[in-house]
Amino acid sequence: MQAHLSAQDDDMWYVITEGPMKILKANTTVSITDGAPHRIEKPREEWTTEVKRKANLDNVANDILYKTLDKVTFSKIKICKTAKEIWEKLILLYERNEQTKENKLSVDVQKFDNIKMKVGEFMNEYDERVSGIINELNALGKVYSNKEIALKVFRGLPKEWDVKTMVIYKSKDLNKVELHDFFADL
């Protein structure tokens, strides 16, 4: 998400983490102290087009965040006024604490341990499910070796794949085969 927001504008992540941009100007009616002028809010009629765009970044960030949320999550954050408030609420909802992370990790490890190709499932669908679980585990800090992943995928395939998996097992160094290459071979 950070990469997407930053790609929209260099200051977008600043708006998410620090709050809406404050458009200020030097206050010429107050004397300068310590070499730094006193700053006050710049009247809107003095804003340039670029300043207006920067001031609107909070609205743009809100819009991007809203579009990524399902209805249930949206209902929990719709009272937030700024992108920063939304982001902080999302962190509370989804990263809460170490116990929540441990629970997520436990569930994802169990998903990985029990993964099997479903009857009627295409290989690309199986690949997407396995990749999704692996990505979730990686995000939570649990990293499996290429060989562990390959062996898990082998065991999850139906019996009719045994010959193909045996050929791959014997002919490839499973420690070096990436998941996408492994599925391409299958």
Helices and strands as residue ranges (DSSP letters): H 2-8, H 12-18, E 24-26, E 39-41, G 44-46, H 49-55, H 57-67, H 71-77, H 83-95, H 98-113, H 123-139, H 146-156, G 159-161, H 162-171, H 179-185
